[in-house]
Amino acid sequence: MANNYSVIIDADIARSSGMTEHPRSSGSRALLNAVSQNGHMIAMCPTLGAEWKKHRSIFATKWLASMIAKKRINRINPQATTKTLIVDNLKDKKIAIALKDAHLIDGALEVDCIIASNDDIARSVFCELSITCGSLRAIKWFNAIADREIVTDYLVSDGFVPKKYYLVAETTAI
């Protein structure tokens, strides 16, 4: 049996979790179902909650209501430390990319260091940031589409997670 985790789930997954069989929709829906069906929680800071409210699909709305009914929402107020790390360590366009999702990193560090997001560009920027900010290397970042099998397996059985799913740049090690 897997541990019960608090997972940071980006609003892009809430938006794309429709009822079609398109890979983006079905992958996002499968991730939400894996969280719910395996006893995990969704961790939400106020910023993430507002994004979900603005962007969620009908499926995500019903899913979130069921999670609220099951008391599986972990409301968090993490310290906003990632913004300073971003501004001090990144340059140009990468700053804007990272600032948009800094709350995901702050939230993940507050709970179980698991992020589900389909934003691979932000992920790569945070991997680069991990070169100088070692605390980010503990975070597992899963893409609901590309990493569908590994994230589902992890949420079901708490199995081994290969290094490539952590926020680690190619030149660093865990």
N, C-alpha and C positions, 0 to 999 in steps of 0.2 A: 504494500500500500504506500502510495506517495505521501510526502509531507503535504500539509496544507499551506499554500503560499498566498501572499498578497501580490497580485500582478498589476503592473502599470500597463494599461491598455490604451494606446493612442486613439484619438478620435477618428483617425483615418480608417481604422478598423470598424468603428461604430458606423461610419458613413458608408462603407463598402459592403457591409454585411447584409445584403439583400437576399431575396429568395431565389435568384437565378442560379444556374449552374456554371456561370462564368467563373474562372479560377479565382479571381479577386474576391468575388462575392462568396463563393462556397468555402474558400480558405479562411476568410474572415469569420464566417458563420461557424466553421468547424472549431476555430480557436475559442470563440466565445462559449460554444457548447462544451469543449474540453475543460474550460475553467469551471463552468457551472456543474457539470456532471461528476467532477472529481473532487468536489468539496473545497475548491480554492475560492479566494476572495478577489475582488477588484479593489485596488487602492486608488483613491481619487483625492487630489488636492483641489482647492477651489478653481484654479485655472483649468485643469483637466475637466472638471465637472461642467464648467461653462462651455468648453469646446464640445463635449459630448452633447449637451443640451442643444447646441446650435446645429450640429452636424449629423446626429444619429439617424439611422434608417428606422423603418417601422419594426423590423426584426430586433434591432438593438434596443429600441424603446421597450419592447416587451421583455427582452432578455434582462435589461437593467431593472425593470419593475419586479421581475421574479427574484433577482439577486437582492433587491431591497427587502422583499417579503421574507426571504430566507435569512436576513440579517448578515449578508455577506458583502457589505460595502465597508471598506476600511477607509474612513475619512481621515485624511492626514493634512498636516500643515508643516511641510518640511521647510527648513531654512533655505533661503534662496542663495546658496553659495556658488552655484555653477556659473551664474552670469559673470561674476568676477573672474573666474578661471578662464572663461571664454574670451573676455575682453583682453585679459593679460597675456593670453597664449596663442590666439588665432589672429589671422589677418584677413582683411578685405571681405569678400563675399561670404567666406566661411563663418564670419562672426554672425551675420544675419541668419544664416541657415541654422547655426547652433542655438542662437538666442530664442528662436521660435519654439524649440523643443527643450530648452533648459529645465523646465519644470518636470519633464519626464525623468531626467537624470536625478534631480533633487528628490523626487518621489521614490525612485528606485533605490537610492542610497538610504532612504528613511525606512524602507520595508525590506523585501527579500531579493533585491537586486535583479529583478526580472522585468524586462520591457518587451511588449509586443507592439510592433509598429511596422507598417509596410514602407516606411520612408528610408530607403537604403542610402540616399544622399546624406541625410542627417546622421545615420549610423556611421558612415565613413568619416565624417567630420569629427564625430566623437571618438572614433578609433584613433584619429590623428591627435586629438587632444589628450588621449590616454598616455601618449609618450611623455608628456610633462606632468600629467595629473594621474598618478598611479591609482587613486581611489576608484577611478572609472573602470579599471581593469576587472573588477569583481562583478560588473554588470553583464548579464546575459541578455542579448538583444535578438529577438526572433522576428522574422518576417512571416506573416500568416500564410503567404502564398509559397514562397521559395522554401521555407523551413517547416512546412505543414506537418510532415511526418515526425521530425525530431522534436518539435514543440509539443505535439500531441503525446508522443511517447514519454517525454519528460514530465508532462503534467499528469499522466496516468501512472507512471511507474517510478518517477524520481531517478531515472537512469543517468548515466554519464553524459555530460555535455562536452563535445569537442571544443577545443580552443577557438575555432573560427567563429563561434557564436558569442564569444565574449567581446567586449569593447577593447580590443587589443590591436594595435597597429602591427604591421608585418615585422617591424624592427624591435618590438618589445616582447617580453615573455611574462607569463603569469607568475 
